[in-house]
Each structure stands twice: as C-alpha cells, then as structure tokens.
Amino acid sequence: MFSSERLKGIDVFVCVADSGSFKAAAERMNLTGSAISKSIARLESRLQTRLFDRTTRRLSLTDGGIAFYRTCTGVLADLEEAELSLHAENTEPRGRVRIGLPGAFGRLQALPAILRFAQDHTLLLPHISFSDRFIDPIEEGVDIVVRIGGSHVWPAALGHRYLGSEWHIFCASPAYLSKHGTPVTDRDLEHHQCIAYGWADGTVSPWSFSGNHPGETERKVIPARFVVGDGEGLVIAVLAGCGIAQLPTWLIKRQLEEGTLVEVLPHLATDGLAINLVWLKSRQALPKVSALLEVLAASLTPSGGKGTNKIFAAR
C-alpha cells in the first residue's frame, strides 16, 4: 500500500543533486543547511542507501543516487504535469525543463535562443546538456532534443519536426589558397592537402559531392593529410592554413562572413544530415515545453535559397 512517507525528502534530494551542494540547495529552497542535511540523512536511512559521495571539495551522486534521481525527477515531472493540467489558465513557462543538444551545433545555434528566452521568463529553469551521442528522450526523461541525423521512424510517444538539412561546402583559408592554388574540379583535390573528420578507431568519414542530377550525391573517402575527430577542431585546422575541408555552413558561418574562410568548389556543395526537433508528447502541453519548442523551431528553421549565407538548407 502506498505511504506518503515515500514522498518525504524527494524535493530536497532533487534540489541538492541539481544544485551540486547542500549550501546552494538551502539557498534555493530557503531552508537552513542543517535542515537540508537532516532531510538527506533521513532519506538515506529510510532507503538504506547512500545517495551522495561527500568530500570537502565536491558532492556527487552515487550509482544508487543516479538511479534514484532519474526516478524522482520523473515522479516530480508527472506531479507537475498533473498540477498544471488543473490550472490550464496558467500559460507562463515555469519550472525545470530538460533539453538535450548536440555539441557544437547546440552551443552555436540553439543555446543563444534558449538563453534569450530564459532571461525573459525568470520562472523557467532550463537544464541543458550537450552530447553528440544518441539521446533517447523516453529512456532518459529529456523533454526536448535537437537531433542531427538518425532514423526517420519515430516512436508514437515522441513528437518531431523536421527543420532542414545541413549544407556542406568545401572551404579553405585565403592563405592556403594563395600558396597552393584554388581547386576547380574534384580531381584537383588529389593535389591538395585535405582535412577530414575521423574516429578513434581509425575510420575516416567520406566526403559528399553533388551529382549530375538534382538530389544525386556521391560519397567517397578522400586521402587526407590531417584527420580530426571534432568539428570545431576541423575549423581550427582549416583556419591555420592546413588544407581544404568539407564543413557544414552552420559551423563556419561567422568565418565565411569575416572572410577568414573561403568557399571552393561551390558546384559540388551538397546537403548533409537532417536536423530534427524531438520532444516527449506527454510533456508537450506544458507551457514551458510548448513555448521552447516554438522558440527553437523559429530560431533553427532555415530561410532563403541554398548558399553560404544561411545556416543550413531546407529541402
């Protein structure tokens, strides 16, 4: 039989985990540090599990604490959803919202829009994570995910919106082109230093070339002098004059505008991976989720024709 005792201390536990310290949680919850410490101690005693590893310098969740945190945040989210559904007239975005963003794209394109929106809505508490790995919103309880690439088959529990696809161009620094010349055809690349993306296992990502017919793309591995396993690292290498790379325009928009990078072989530029906005349907009705979905869709949806003045290309 359910006991209300099971709910005691959950809000304090989650606040401590989110804040990273008893002191910060006490300030956020307007409680004393002693009250926070005693609440966590009672919860650990009841569960017969240590939830935090404590040192003089840091506080971190144990493995059991991580599992319990995921469960607790899900319970609190369900309670929040139920409460807000009873007060549908409250349309102000508020409360914790979890957002998963891909690394470089998230920092450069999505994060500024989220921060602007959060500054205008002081009751909103964004929890933003960055990762290029596959994030399962259902399994990990993430409200909103911006995803580059992946399957086009979506579970029924997820909502999704296709935003566009990356636009990949070939580029180099003016200094490199002045020293080595500008390629005119793809065969000219054989005589240039190429910089490719690669993984730790030694594999190298192939480059894409537009074909002779609309929508036709040819992919092939180019012999590369430099292989870099990070998008921003690739940009640094190209800016340093190390060679020619194929990069998405969203990653080098500023450099192209400033002229520190120059597009080459424009006739061979091509679409890249699809970019989607994904969310939990069960959370979509919450003002904090629905509002952020609109903000992200508006800020990330491309406009205009293909070219280097845009973030990426709509199909």
MARMI-181558 format. One line per 2 residues: number of its first residue (from 0); for each residue x, y, z of N, C-alpha, C. Coordinates in nm, 2 decimals, padded with zeros to 4 digits. Example, Ala and Ser with C-alpha at 12.3 -4.5 7.8 and 13.67 -1.06 7.14 Angstrom:
REM MARMI-181558
0 = 01.32:-00.57:00.78:01.23:-00.45:00.78:01.32:-00.33:00.78  01.28:-00.22:00.71:01.37:-00.11:00.71:01.29:00.00:00.79
REM end
This chain:
REM MARMI-181558
0 = 00.08:-00.12:00.00:00.00:00.00:00.00:00.09:00.13:00.00  00.05:00.23:-00.07:00.13:00.35:-00.09:00.13:00.42:00.05
2 = 00.25:00.47:00.08:00.27:00.55:00.20:00.32:00.69:00.16  00.26:00.79:00.22:00.31:00.93:00.19:00.45:00.95:00.24
4 = 00.50:00.86:00.33:00.64:00.87:00.37:00.74:00.87:00.25  00.70:00.79:00.15:00.79:00.78:00.03:00.81:00.91:-00.04
6 = 00.73:01.01:-00.02:00.75:01.14:-00.09:00.83:01.23:-00.01  00.85:01.20:00.12:00.93:01.30:00.20:01.08:01.30:00.16
8 = 01.12:01.42:00.14:01.27:01.44:00.11:01.30:01.43:-00.03  01.21:01.39:-00.12:01.24:01.38:-00.26:01.27:01.52:-00.32
10 = 01.19:01.62:-00.29:01.22:01.75:-00.35:01.35:01.80:-00.30  01.39:01.78:-00.17:01.52:01.82:-00.12:01.63:01.75:-00.19
12 = 01.61:01.62:-00.21:01.72:01.54:-00.27:01.74:01.59:-00.42  01.64:01.61:-00.49:01.65:01.65:-00.63:01.71:01.79:-00.64
14 = 01.68:01.88:-00.55:01.73:02.01:-00.54:01.88:02.01:-00.51  01.92:01.92:-00.42:02.07:01.91:-00.39:02.14:01.85:-00.51
16 = 02.09:01.75:-00.57:02.15:01.69:-00.69:02.17:01.80:-00.80  02.06:01.88:-00.82:02.07:01.98:-00.93:02.16:02.09:-00.89
18 = 02.17:02.13:-00.76:02.25:02.24:-00.72:02.39:02.21:-00.70  02.42:02.08:-00.67:02.56:02.04:-00.65:02.62:02.06:-00.51
20 = 02.54:02.12:-00.42:02.58:02.13:-00.28:02.47:02.15:-00.19  02.49:02.12:-00.06:02.38:02.14:00.04:02.36:02.29:00.05
22 = 02.46:02.37:00.05:02.45:02.52:00.07:02.37:02.58:-00.04  02.40:02.55:-00.16:02.32:02.60:-00.28:02.18:02.56:-00.27
24 = 02.15:02.43:-00.24:02.01:02.39:-00.23:01.94:02.46:-00.11  02.01:02.48:00.00:01.94:02.55:00.11:01.90:02.69:00.07
26 = 01.99:02.76:-00.01:01.96:02.90:-00.05:01.84:02.90:-00.15  01.84:02.79:-00.24:01.73:02.79:-00.34:01.60:02.76:-00.27
28 = 01.60:02.67:-00.17:01.47:02.63:-00.10:01.44:02.71:00.02  01.52:02.81:00.05:01.50:02.90:00.16:01.49:02.82:00.29
30 = 01.59:02.72:00.31:01.60:02.64:00.43:01.74:02.66:00.48  01.76:02.61:00.60:01.89:02.61:00.66:01.97:02.49:00.61
32 = 02.10:02.50:00.61:02.19:02.39:00.57:02.17:02.27:00.66  02.14:02.29:00.78:02.12:02.18:00.88:01.99:02.11:00.84
34 = 01.89:02.18:00.80:01.76:02.12:00.76:01.78:02.03:00.63  01.86:02.08:00.54:01.89:02.01:00.42:01.96:01.88:00.45
36 = 02.07:01.89:00.53:02.15:01.78:00.57:02.07:01.67:00.64  01.98:01.71:00.73:01.90:01.62:00.81:01.80:01.55:00.72
38 = 01.74:01.62:00.62:01.64:01.56:00.53:01.71:01.45:00.44  01.83:01.48:00.39:01.90:01.38:00.31:01.94:01.26:00.40
40 = 01.98:01.29:00.52:02.02:01.18:00.61:01.90:01.09:00.64  01.78:01.15:00.66:01.66:01.07:00.69:01.62:00.99:00.57
42 = 01.64:01.05:00.45:01.61:00.97:00.32:01.70:00.86:00.30  01.83:00.88:00.32:01.93:00.77:00.31:01.90:00.66:00.41
44 = 01.86:00.70:00.53:01.83:00.60:00.63:01.71:00.51:00.59  01.61:00.58:00.54:01.49:00.51:00.50:01.51:00.41:00.39
46 = 01.60:00.46:00.29:01.63:00.38:00.17:01.74:00.28:00.20  01.81:00.30:00.31:01.92:00.21:00.34:02.03:00.21:00.23
48 = 02.04:00.33:00.17:02.14:00.35:00.06:02.20:00.49:00.07  02.33:00.49:00.04:02.40:00.62:00.04:02.37:00.68:-00.10
50 = 02.32:00.81:-00.10:02.28:00.87:-00.22:02.39:00.96:-00.28  02.48:01.02:-00.19:02.58:01.11:-00.23:02.72:01.06:-00.18
52 = 02.82:01.09:-00.26:02.96:01.08:-00.21:03.00:01.22:-00.17  03.04:01.24:-00.05:03.08:01.37:00.00:03.23:01.38:00.03
54 = 03.29:01.48:-00.02:03.42:01.52:00.02:03.43:01.66:00.06  03.54:01.71:00.10:03.55:01.85:00.14:03.53:01.95:00.02
56 = 03.55:01.90:-00.10:03.55:01.98:-00.22:03.43:01.96:-00.31  03.37:01.85:-00.31:03.27:01.82:-00.40:03.16:01.73:-00.35
58 = 03.05:01.73:-00.41:02.94:01.64:-00.38:02.89:01.58:-00.51  02.88:01.45:-00.51:02.84:01.38:-00.63:02.75:01.26:-00.60
60 = 02.67:01.23:-00.69:02.57:01.12:-00.67:02.64:00.98:-00.68  02.60:00.89:-00.60:02.65:00.75:-00.61:02.57:00.68:-00.73
62 = 02.61:00.56:-00.76:02.53:00.49:-00.86:02.39:00.48:-00.82  02.36:00.44:-00.70:02.23:00.43:-00.65:02.16:00.57:-00.65
64 = 02.23:00.67:-00.62:02.18:00.81:-00.62:02.13:00.85:-00.76  02.22:00.81:-00.86:02.18:00.84:-01.00:02.05:00.78:-01.04
66 = 02.04:00.65:-01.01:01.92:00.57:-01.04:01.80:00.63:-00.97  01.81:00.67:-00.84:01.70:00.72:-00.77:01.67:00.86:-00.82
68 = 01.77:00.94:-00.86:01.74:01.08:-00.92:01.66:01.07:-01.04  01.69:00.97:-01.13:01.61:00.96:-01.25:01.46:00.93:-01.22
70 = 01.44:00.84:-01.12:01.31:00.81:-01.08:01.24:00.93:-01.02  01.30:01.00:-00.93:01.25:01.11:-00.86:01.21:01.22:-00.95
72 = 01.30:01.25:-01.05:01.27:01.36:-01.14:01.15:01.33:-01.23  01.13:01.20:-01.26:01.02:01.15:-01.34:00.89:01.17:-01.26
74 = 00.90:01.13:-01.13:00.78:01.15:-01.04:00.74:01.29:-01.02  00.84:01.38:-01.00:00.81:01.52:-00.98:00.76:01.58:-01.11
76 = 00.81:01.54:-01.22:00.76:01.59:-01.35:00.61:01.55:-01.37  00.58:01.43:-01.34:00.44:01.38:-01.35:00.35:01.46:-01.26
78 = 00.39:01.49:-01.14:00.31:01.57:-01.04:00.30:01.71:-01.10  00.41:01.76:-01.15:00.40:01.90:-01.21:00.30:01.90:-01.32
80 = 00.31:01.80:-01.41:00.22:01.80:-01.52:00.07:01.79:-01.48  00.04:01.70:-01.38:-00.09:01.69:-01.33:-00.14:01.82:-01.27
82 = -00.05:01.89:-01.19:-00.09:02.02:-01.13:-00.12:02.12:-01.24  -00.03:02.13:-01.34:-00.05:02.23:-01.44:-00.18:02.21:-01.52
84 = -00.21:02.08:-01.54:-00.33:02.05:-01.62:-00.45:02.09:-01.55  -00.45:02.10:-01.42:-00.56:02.15:-01.34:-00.57:02.31:-01.34
86 = -00.46:02.37:-01.39:-00.46:02.51:-01.39:-00.42:02.56:-01.53  -00.50:02.52:-01.63:-00.47:02.54:-01.77:-00.46:02.69:-01.80
88 = -00.52:02.77:-01.72:-00.51:02.92:-01.75:-00.38:02.97:-01.72  -00.29:02.90:-01.65:-00.15:02.95:-01.63:-00.07:02.91:-01.75
90 = -00.04:03.01:-01.83:00.04:02.99:-01.95:00.18:03.04:-01.94  00.23:03.08:-01.82:00.36:03.13:-01.81:00.46:03.01:-01.80
92 = 00.56:03.01:-01.89:00.66:02.90:-01.88:00.73:02.90:-01.75  00.73:02.79:-01.68:00.79:02.79:-01.55:00.84:02.65:-01.51
94 = 00.93:02.64:-01.42:00.98:02.51:-01.38:01.09:02.45:-01.46  01.14:02.33:-01.41:01.25:02.27:-01.48:01.21:02.21:-01.61
96 = 01.30:02.23:-01.71:01.28:02.17:-01.84:01.41:02.12:-01.89  01.42:01.99:-01.93:01.54:01.92:-01.97:01.56:01.93:-02.12
98 = 01.67:01.98:-02.17:01.69:02.00:-02.31:01.82:01.93:-02.35  01.82:01.84:-02.45:01.94:01.78:-02.50:01.99:01.83:-02.63
100 = 02.11:01.88:-02.64:02.16:01.95:-02.76:02.28:01.88:-02.81  02.30:01.87:-02.95:02.43:01.82:-03.00:02.54:01.92:-02.97
102 = 02.67:01.88:-02.95:02.77:01.96:-02.90:02.79:02.10:-02.97  02.86:02.10:-03.08:02.89:02.23:-03.15:02.76:02.30:-03.20
104 = 02.68:02.23:-03.26:02.55:02.29:-03.32:02.47:02.35:-03.20  02.46:02.27:-03.09:02.38:02.32:-02.98:02.44:02.45:-02.92
106 = 02.57:02.46:-02.90:02.64:02.57:-02.85:02.62:02.69:-02.94  02.64:02.67:-03.07:02.65:02.79:-03.16:02.51:02.83:-03.21
108 = 02.41:02.74:-03.22:02.29:02.77:-03.29:02.17:02.77:-03.19  02.16:02.67:-03.10:02.04:02.66:-03.02:02.05:02.73:-02.89
110 = 02.17:02.72:-02.82:02.18:02.78:-02.69:02.15:02.93:-02.68  02.20:03.01:-02.77:02.17:03.16:-02.76:02.02:03.18:-02.76
112 = 01.94:03.11:-02.84:01.79:03.13:-02.84:01.73:03.09:-02.71  01.78:02.98:-02.65:01.73:02.93:-02.52:01.76:03.03:-02.41
114 = 01.88:03.08:-02.41:01.92:03.18:-02.31:01.84:03.31:-02.31  01.82:03.36:-02.43:01.74:03.48:-02.45:01.60:03.46:-02.40
116 = 01.54:03.34:-02.43:01.40:03.31:-02.38:01.40:03.30:-02.23  01.50:03.23:-02.17:01.50:03.21:-02.03:01.52:03.34:-01.95
118 = 01.59:03.44:-02.01:01.61:03.57:-01.95:01.48:03.64:-01.94  01.39:03.62:-02.04:01.26:03.69:-02.04:01.16:03.62:-01.95
120 = 01.19:03.49:-01.91:01.09:03.42:-01.83:01.17:03.36:-01.71  01.17:03.44:-01.61:01.26:03.41:-01.49:01.21:03.29:-01.41
122 = 01.09:03.24:-01.43:01.05:03.12:-01.36:01.09:02.99:-01.43  01.14:03.01:-01.55:01.19:02.89:-01.62:01.32:02.84:-01.57
124 = 01.34:02.71:-01.56:01.47:02.66:-01.51:01.52:02.56:-01.61  01.59:02.60:-01.71:01.64:02.51:-01.82:01.76:02.42:-01.76
126 = 01.75:02.30:-01.79:01.86:02.20:-01.76:01.91:02.15:-01.90  02.03:02.21:-01.94:02.07:02.19:-02.08:02.20:02.10:-02.08
128 = 02.19:01.99:-02.16:02.31:01.90:-02.17:02.35:01.90:-02.31  02.48:01.87:-02.33:02.54:01.87:-02.47:02.61:01.73:-02.49
130 = 02.57:01.67:-02.60:02.63:01.54:-02.63:02.60:01.51:-02.78  02.70:01.45:-02.84:02.68:01.41:-02.98:02.63:01.26:-02.99
132 = 02.62:01.20:-02.88:02.57:01.06:-02.88:02.42:01.06:-02.90  02.36:00.94:-02.93:02.22:00.93:-02.94:02.15:00.94:-02.81
134 = 02.05:01.03:-02.80:01.98:01.05:-02.67:01.83:01.00:-02.69  01.79:00.91:-02.61:01.65:00.86:-02.61:01.57:00.94:-02.51
136 = 01.48:01.03:-02.56:01.41:01.11:-02.46:01.32:01.03:-02.37  01.27:00.92:-02.42:01.18:00.83:-02.34:01.26:00.77:-02.23
138 = 01.37:00.71:-02.26:01.45:00.64:-02.16:01.51:00.73:-02.06  01.56:00.85:-02.11:01.64:00.94:-02.02:01.55:01.06:-01.97
140 = 01.42:01.06:-02.01:01.34:01.17:-01.95:01.37:01.31:-01.99  01.42:01.32:-02.11:01.46:01.46:-02.16:01.33:01.51:-02.24
142 = 01.30:01.64:-02.20:01.18:01.70:-02.26:01.19:01.73:-02.41  01.30:01.79:-02.44:01.32:01.84:-02.58:01.47:01.80:-02.63
144 = 01.48:01.75:-02.75:01.61:01.71:-02.80:01.62:01.77:-02.94  01.73:01.83:-02.97:01.77:01.87:-03.11:01.86:01.76:-03.16
146 = 01.82:01.70:-03.27:01.90:01.58:-03.32:01.95:01.60:-03.46  02.07:01.57:-03.48:02.13:01.58:-03.62:02.15:01.43:-03.67
148 = 02.08:01.40:-03.77:02.09:01.26:-03.83:02.00:01.17:-03.75  02.01:01.04:-03.78:01.93:00.94:-03.71:01.81:00.90:-03.79
150 = 01.73:00.81:-03.73:01.62:00.74:-03.80:01.51:00.84:-03.83  01.44:00.81:-03.94:01.32:00.89:-03.97:01.19:00.82:-03.92
152 = 01.21:00.71:-03.85:01.10:00.64:-03.79:01.09:00.67:-03.64  00.98:00.74:-03.60:00.98:00.79:-03.46:00.88:00.71:-03.38
154 = 00.91:00.68:-03.25:00.81:00.61:-03.17:00.69:00.70:-03.15  00.58:00.63:-03.12:00.45:00.70:-03.10:00.45:00.80:-02.99
156 = 00.54:00.78:-02.89:00.55:00.86:-02.77:00.62:01.00:-02.80  00.68:01.01:-02.91:00.76:01.12:-02.95:00.70:01.21:-03.05
158 = 00.70:01.34:-03.04:00.67:01.43:-03.14:00.80:01.47:-03.21  00.79:01.51:-03.34:00.91:01.55:-03.40:00.88:01.65:-03.51
160 = 00.98:01.74:-03.55:00.96:01.84:-03.65:01.09:01.84:-03.73  01.08:01.82:-03.86:01.20:01.83:-03.95:01.23:01.98:-03.97
162 = 01.35:02.02:-03.94:01.39:02.16:-03.95:01.46:02.19:-04.08  01.53:02.10:-04.14:01.61:02.12:-04.26:01.72:02.02:-04.26
164 = 01.81:02.04:-04.35:01.93:01.96:-04.35:02.06:02.04:-04.36  02.17:01.99:-04.31:02.29:02.07:-04.32:02.33:02.10:-04.46
166 = 02.40:02.20:-04.49:02.45:02.24:-04.62:02.60:02.23:-04.61  02.66:02.13:-04.68:02.81:02.11:-04.67:02.88:02.17:-04.78
168 = 02.98:02.25:-04.75:03.06:02.32:-04.85:03.21:02.28:-04.83  03.29:02.30:-04.94:03.43:02.29:-04.93:03.49:02.43:-04.90
170 = 03.59:02.43:-04.81:03.64:02.56:-04.78:03.79:02.55:-04.74  03.85:02.67:-04.74:04.00:02.68:-04.71:04.02:02.82:-04.67
172 = 04.14:02.84:-04.61:04.18:02.98:-04.57:04.24:03.05:-04.69  04.22:03.18:-04.70:04.28:03.26:-04.81:04.43:03.23:-04.82
174 = 04.50:03.22:-04.71:04.65:03.20:-04.71:04.68:03.07:-04.77  04.60:02.96:-04.74:04.63:02.83:-04.81:04.61:02.84:-04.96
176 = 04.50:02.90:-05.00:04.47:02.91:-05.14:04.57:02.99:-05.22  04.62:03.10:-05.15:04.73:03.18:-05.21:04.86:03.10:-05.23
178 = 04.88:03.01:-05.14:05.01:02.93:-05.15:04.99:02.81:-05.24  04.88:02.74:-05.24:04.86:02.61:-05.31:04.76:02.62:-05.43
180 = 04.70:02.74:-05.45:04.61:02.75:-05.56:04.47:02.70:-05.52  04.37:02.74:-05.61:04.23:02.70:-05.59:04.18:02.59:-05.67
182 = 04.13:02.48:-05.62:04.08:02.37:-05.70:03.96:02.41:-05.78  03.96:02.35:-05.90:03.84:02.38:-05.99:03.75:02.26:-06.01
184 = 03.81:02.14:-06.00:03.73:02.01:-06.01:03.76:01.93:-05.89  03.68:01.82:-05.87:03.71:01.73:-05.76:03.84:01.66:-05.77
186 = 03.88:01.64:-05.90:04.01:01.57:-05.92:04.13:01.65:-05.87  04.11:01.79:-05.87:04.22:01.87:-05.82:04.25:01.85:-05.68
188 = 04.15:01.79:-05.60:04.17:01.77:-05.46:04.28:01.67:-05.43  04.31:01.59:-05.53:04.42:01.49:-05.52:04.56:01.56:-05.50
190 = 04.56:01.68:-05.54:04.69:01.76:-05.54:04.69:01.86:-05.42  04.59:01.85:-05.34:04.58:01.94:-05.22:04.59:01.86:-05.09
192 = 04.62:01.94:-04.99:04.62:01.88:-04.85:04.47:01.89:-04.81  04.42:01.77:-04.77:04.28:01.76:-04.73:04.27:01.73:-04.58
194 = 04.16:01.79:-04.52:04.14:01.77:-04.37:04.01:01.70:-04.36  04.00:01.58:-04.30:03.88:01.50:-04.29:03.85:01.47:-04.15
196 = 03.72:01.44:-04.13:03.67:01.40:-04.00:03.70:01.25:-03.98  03.74:01.21:-03.86:03.77:01.07:-03.84:03.74:01.03:-03.69
198 = 03.73:00.90:-03.67:03.70:00.85:-03.54:03.83:00.78:-03.47  03.82:00.75:-03.34:03.93:00.69:-03.27:03.97:00.56:-03.32
200 = 03.88:00.49:-03.39:03.92:00.35:-03.44:03.99:00.36:-03.57  04.02:00.48:-03.62:04.10:00.49:-03.75:04.01:00.51:-03.87
202 = 03.88:00.50:-03.86:03.80:00.52:-03.98:03.78:00.67:-04.01  03.76:00.70:-04.14:03.75:00.84:-04.18:03.62:00.86:-04.25
204 = 03.56:00.97:-04.22:03.43:01.00:-04.28:03.44:01.04:-04.43  03.36:00.98:-04.52:03.37:01.01:-04.66:03.32:01.15:-04.68
206 = 03.36:01.22:-04.79:03.31:01.34:-04.83:03.20:01.32:-04.93  03.10:01.42:-04.93:02.99:01.41:-05.03:03.00:01.51:-05.14
208 = 02.97:01.47:-05.26:02.98:01.55:-05.38:02.84:01.55:-05.45  02.80:01.67:-05.49:02.67:01.67:-05.56:02.69:01.60:-05.70
210 = 02.59:01.53:-05.74:02.60:01.46:-05.87:02.56:01.54:-05.99  02.54:01.48:-06.10:02.50:01.55:-06.22:02.35:01.58:-06.23
212 = 02.27:01.51:-06.14:02.13:01.53:-06.14:02.08:01.58:-06.00  01.98:01.66:-06.00:01.93:01.72:-05.87:01.90:01.61:-05.77
214 = 01.95:01.63:-05.65:01.93:01.53:-05.54:02.03:01.42:-05.54  02.11:01.41:-05.64:02.21:01.30:-05.66:02.34:01.33:-05.58
216 = 02.38:01.24:-05.50:02.50:01.26:-05.41:02.60:01.14:-05.42  02.72:01.17:-05.44:02.83:01.07:-05.44:02.91:01.09:-05.32
218 = 02.94:00.97:-05.25:03.02:00.98:-05.13:03.15:00.90:-05.15  03.26:00.96:-05.12:03.39:00.88:-05.13:03.49:00.94:-05.03
220 = 03.58:00.84:-04.99:03.68:00.88:-04.90:03.80:00.94:-04.97  03.84:01.06:-04.92:03.95:01.14:-04.99:04.07:01.11:-04.90
222 = 04.19:01.08:-04.97:04.31:01.07:-04.89:04.34:01.21:-04.82  04.35:01.20:-04.69:04.36:01.32:-04.61:04.50:01.32:-04.54
224 = 04.55:01.44:-04.54:04.68:01.46:-04.46:04.65:01.47:-04.31  04.54:01.54:-04.28:04.50:01.56:-04.14:04.36:01.49:-04.12
226 = 04.35:01.42:-04.01:04.22:01.36:-03.97:04.19:01.41:-03.83  04.08:01.48:-03.81:04.05:01.54:-03.68:03.91:01.49:-03.64
228 = 03.90:01.44:-03.52:03.77:01.39:-03.47:03.68:01.48:-03.39  03.68:01.61:-03.44:03.60:01.71:-03.37:03.57:01.82:-03.47
230 = 03.44:01.86:-03.48:03.41:01.97:-03.58:03.48:02.10:-03.56  03.48:02.14:-03.43:03.55:02.27:-03.40:03.70:02.26:-03.42
232 = 03.75:02.14:-03.40:03.89:02.11:-03.43:03.92:02.12:-03.58  03.83:02.07:-03.66:03.85:02.09:-03.81:03.86:02.23:-03.85
234 = 03.77:02.32:-03.79:03.77:02.46:-03.82:03.90:02.52:-03.78  03.96:02.49:-03.67:04.09:02.54:-03.63:04.19:02.50:-03.73
236 = 04.19:02.38:-03.77:04.29:02.33:-03.87:04.28:02.40:-04.00  04.16:02.43:-04.05:04.14:02.50:-04.18:04.18:02.64:-04.16
238 = 04.15:02.71:-04.05:04.19:02.85:-04.03:04.34:02.86:-04.02  04.41:02.75:-03.97:04.55:02.76:-03.96:04.62:02.74:-04.10
240 = 04.54:02.72:-04.20:04.60:02.70:-04.34:04.65:02.56:-04.37  04.60:02.46:-04.29:04.65:02.33:-04.31:04.59:02.26:-04.43
242 = 04.48:02.31:-04.49:04.43:02.25:-04.61:04.28:02.28:-04.64  04.22:02.19:-04.71:04.08:02.21:-04.75:03.99:02.11:-04.67
244 = 03.88:02.15:-04.63:03.79:02.06:-04.56:03.64:02.08:-04.61  03.56:01.98:-04.58:03.42:01.99:-04.61:03.35:02.01:-04.48
246 = 03.28:02.12:-04.46:03.22:02.15:-04.33:03.07:02.20:-04.35  02.99:02.19:-04.25:02.85:02.24:-04.26:02.86:02.40:-04.24
248 = 02.78:02.47:-04.31:02.78:02.62:-04.30:02.74:02.67:-04.17  02.66:02.60:-04.09:02.63:02.64:-03.96:02.75:02.65:-03.87
250 = 02.85:02.57:-03.90:02.97:02.57:-03.81:03.07:02.68:-03.84  03.06:02.73:-03.97:03.16:02.83:-04.01:03.10:02.96:-04.06
252 = 02.97:02.98:-04.02:02.90:03.10:-04.07:02.98:03.23:-04.05  03.03:03.24:-03.92:03.10:03.37:-03.89:03.23:03.38:-03.97
254 = 03.30:03.27:-03.98:03.43:03.28:-04.06:03.41:03.31:-04.20  03.30:03.26:-04.26:03.27:03.29:-04.40:03.23:03.44:-04.42
256 = 03.16:03.49:-04.32:03.12:03.63:-04.33:03.24:03.72:-04.31  03.33:03.68:-04.22:03.45:03.76:-04.20:03.56:03.75:-04.31
258 = 03.54:03.64:-04.39:03.64:03.62:-04.49:03.76:03.54:-04.45  03.76:03.49:-04.33:03.88:03.41:-04.28:03.88:03.27:-04.34
260 = 03.76:03.23:-04.39:03.75:03.11:-04.47:03.68:03.14:-04.60  03.71:03.07:-04.70:03.65:03.09:-04.84:03.60:02.96:-04.89
262 = 03.48:02.97:-04.95:03.43:02.85:-05.02:03.50:02.82:-05.15  03.52:02.69:-05.17:03.58:02.65:-05.30:03.49:02.54:-05.36
264 = 03.50:02.51:-05.48:03.42:02.41:-05.55:03.27:02.42:-05.51  03.21:02.54:-05.53:03.07:02.56:-05.49:02.97:02.47:-05.56
266 = 03.01:02.43:-05.68:02.91:02.35:-05.76:02.91:02.21:-05.71  03.00:02.17:-05.61:03.00:02.04:-05.56:02.94:02.03:-05.42
268 = 02.89:02.15:-05.36:02.83:02.15:-05.23:02.70:02.07:-05.23  02.67:02.01:-05.11:02.56:01.92:-05.11:02.49:01.92:-04.97
270 = 02.37:01.87:-04.97:02.30:01.85:-04.84:02.37:01.75:-04.75  02.36:01.78:-04.62:02.42:01.68:-04.52:02.31:01.61:-04.44
272 = 02.33:01.59:-04.31:02.24:01.52:-04.23:02.11:01.60:-04.20  02.00:01.54:-04.18:01.88:01.60:-04.14:01.89:01.65:-04.00
274 = 01.82:01.76:-03.97:01.82:01.82:-03.83:01.67:01.82:-03.79  01.64:01.76:-03.67:01.51:01.75:-03.62:01.50:01.80:-03.48
276 = 01.38:01.84:-03.45:01.34:01.88:-03.31:01.25:01.77:-03.26  01.28:01.71:-03.15:01.21:01.59:-03.10:01.17:01.62:-02.95
278 = 01.05:01.57:-02.91:01.01:01.60:-02.78:00.91:01.49:-02.73  00.89:01.49:-02.60:00.80:01.39:-02.54:00.66:01.44:-02.55
280 = 00.57:01.37:-02.62:00.44:01.42:-02.64:00.36:01.44:-02.51  00.40:01.35:-02.41:00.33:01.36:-02.28:00.36:01.50:-02.21
282 = 00.46:01.57:-02.25:00.50:01.69:-02.19:00.47:01.82:-02.28  00.43:01.79:-02.40:00.41:01.90:-02.50:00.31:02.00:-02.45
284 = 00.21:01.97:-02.38:00.11:02.06:-02.34:00.15:02.16:-02.23  00.26:02.13:-02.16:00.32:02.22:-02.06:00.37:02.35:-02.12
286 = 00.33:02.46:-02.07:00.37:02.59:-02.13:00.53:02.60:-02.15  00.60:02.55:-02.05:00.75:02.56:-02.07:00.80:02.48:-02.18
288 = 00.74:02.37:-02.22:00.78:02.28:-02.33:00.73:02.34:-02.46  00.60:02.37:-02.47:00.54:02.42:-02.59:00.61:02.55:-02.63
290 = 00.64:02.64:-02.54:00.70:02.77:-02.57:00.84:02.75:-02.62  00.92:02.66:-02.56:01.05:02.64:-02.61:01.06:02.57:-02.74
292 = 00.96:02.48:-02.77:00.95:02.42:-02.90:00.93:02.53:-03.01  00.85:02.63:-02.98:00.83:02.73:-03.08:00.95:02.82:-03.10
294 = 01.02:02.85:-02.99:01.14:02.93:-02.99:01.25:02.86:-03.07  01.27:02.73:-03.05:01.37:02.66:-03.12:01.34:02.64:-03.26
296 = 01.21:02.61:-03.29:01.17:02.59:-03.43:01.19:02.72:-03.51  01.16:02.83:-03.45:01.17:02.96:-03.52:01.32:03.00:-03.54
298 = 01.40:02.97:-03.44:01.54:03.01:-03.45:01.63:02.92:-03.54  01.59:02.79:-03.55:01.67:02.69:-03.62:01.62:02.66:-03.76
300 = 01.49:02.70:-03.79:01.44:02.67:-03.93:01.50:02.77:-04.03  01.57:02.71:-04.13:01.64:02.80:-04.23:01.54:02.87:-04.32
302 = 01.59:02.98:-04.38:01.51:03.05:-04.48:01.60:03.09:-04.59  01.54:03.12:-04.71:01.62:03.16:-04.82:01.67:03.04:-04.90
304 = 01.74:03.07:-05.01:01.79:02.96:-05.10:01.92:02.91:-05.05  01.97:02.81:-05.12:02.10:02.75:-05.08:02.21:02.85:-05.10
306 = 02.31:02.84:-05.01:02.42:02.93:-05.02:02.49:02.94:-04.88  02.60:03.01:-04.88:02.68:03.01:-04.76:02.63:03.12:-04.66
308 = 02.53:03.20:-04.69:02.48:03.30:-04.60:02.37:03.24:-04.51  02.35:03.12:-04.52:02.24:03.05:-04.44:02.30:02.95:-04.35
310 = 02.23:02.91:-04.25:02.28:02.81:-04.15:02.28:02.68:-04.21  02.17:02.63:-04.27:02.17:02.51:-04.34:02.05:02.51:-04.44
312 = 02.03:02.41:-04.52:01.94:02.41:-04.63:01.81:02.34:-04.60  01.70:02.40:-04.63:01.57:02.33:-04.63:01.55:02.25:-04.76
314 = 01.49:02.13:-04.74:01.47:02.05:-04.86:01.34:02.10:-04.93
REM end
